[in-house]
Amino acid sequence: MYNWLRSSKIAMPILTVLRVYLGVQWFTSGFHKIFGDTPFDAGGFIGNIVKNPVGGPEGNQLYPAYTWFMETFAVGNSQFFSFLVMWGELLIGLGLIVGLFTSTAAFFGIVMNFLFLFGGTVSVNPLYLILGLLVLVGGRNSGTIGLDFYFRKYVSPKLFKQRQHR
């Protein structure tokens, strides 16, 4: 399956549809947070992680390092994290929609999904995680029908041109 996703011409349009769908979801979420009627504030979410950390069946904390990070760093910097979430979602979505830096956008989307899951929010995160992993595993094939194709063909060779020895 790995090789098929990375090299199949049949997988390419399938990955493109998955990529664009996922991109629209991320973009829409970020757009509404940035331009919505009420300003987005991650402070409530962060505070809830600290007050109600994800627990195991015996009542123990499952992610104590994550809870510690949220308590010691994120609580006092909730405006910064609100900014990161809003613009991160928007830019991840934009990258996936147009197919530019596709693997990077998919990677950061996966990271955000895991961070939301560590905080106890299930919602759409498992679905986005699976779709993001498919896009990431698809590698170059995921962005070939998109701007990655043109970036690799025209921009990348000029940016990473080998220096000529004198």
N, C-alpha and C positions, 0 to 999 in steps of 0.2 A: 504494500500500500504506500509505503514511504516513497519508493522510486516512482510509482504511478503518479502520485500527487506532484512530484517535482519535475516530471518529464513528459507526461502524457498531454497530447493536444486535446484530448477529451476532458481531462481534468481542468485545463486552463479556463474554459468558460464557466465551469461549475464553480471553481475557486473565485472567479470574478464576481459571479452572482452572490456567493456567500460573503465575499469581501465588501461589496457595495452595500448589501443588506446590513451587515455589521457596522459599516461606516455610517450609514444613515442613522442607525440607532444611537451610536456614540455622538454624532454631530448634533442630532436633535436634542439629546439630553443636555449637552454642553450649551447649546444655543439658548434653551429655555432657562438654564441657570444664569447665563450672562445677561440676557435681554428680557427675562421674564418680569412680571409685574412686581413680584416681591424679590428683594435681594437674597441671593443664596448665601447661606452661612453653614459651614460644616461644623460649627461649634457644638450644636446639639448632637450630631452623630458622634463626634469625638467624645463628648461628655458621657454619652450613653455607653460607649465602649469601656470607659473607665469605671462607670458605676455598675454596669452589668456585663462583665467580661464573659466570653464564650466559655462555658463550663462543660466538663465531661460528665459521664453517668454518676461518678462518685462525688460530684460537686466541685472538683478541682478545676483550676484554670487550665485551659488547653494551650493558650498562647501567652504565657506570662511576659515574655520579652516584648511582644507586640503591645500588650496592655501597658507595660512599663514605659515604652517609647511614647505612647499616646499620652500617658499621664505626665511624664516629665518634660516632653518637648512640644507635642502637638496642642495640648490644651492652651498653653500660653501663646501659641502662634496660629490660632484657628483662622485668622484672616488670610495668612499665607497659604494654608492648606485649602481654604475655600478657593483662592485664586488658582492653585495647582489643579484642583478637581475640575473647575469650570473650564479653564483653558485647555487642560489636558484632554478632557472629553471632546471638546470642539476640535482640537488639532488631530487627535487620533482619528476621529470621524472623517475629517477632511482628507487626511492622508490615505485612509482606506477607500474613500469614495473615488478620488482621482487616481489612486494607484501610484502615489509617489512616496517613496521610503516605506513601502508596504510592510516589509518585515519589521522595521523599527516601530511603526504604528501598531502592528499586531502585538509585538512584544510588550509595549507599554500598556496596551489595553489589557493584556493578560495580567500584568503586574497590578493594575488597578483592580481587576476582578478579584485577584487573590487578597488584596488589601481589604476590599469590601467584605469578602468571605471571612477573613480573620476577625473582622469586626462584628460578625454575626448576621450580616445581611445576605440572605440567599437570593431572593427576588429573581432577576434574569441572569445573574452572574454565572451560574453553571452553563447555561446555554451560550452566553457570550464567550466563556472560557473555552468551550469545545470548538466553537466557530473560529475563535482567534488562534487556537492551536492548529486547526486545519490550514488556515491561511499562513501561519508561520512555518509549518512543515512544508507547505507548498513552495516556499522560498521564491525564487525568481519567477516561477510559473504563476504565482498569485498576482504579480504586478505586471506581467507581460502585456495584458490588455489594459493598459493604463499608462501613466506618465513615466513609470519606471523604465519602460521599453526605450523611450526617447532619452531619458537621463543616462541609461547605460550606453546607448549608442552614440550620443553626441556630447554630453557634458562630462561624463565620467572619464573618458580617455584624455580629455584636455586637463582635467583637474589632477589626475594621477599619472600624468605623463612622466616617464622616466627622464631624469636629468641626463643630458648628454655630457660625456666626459670630454674635457678640453685637451 
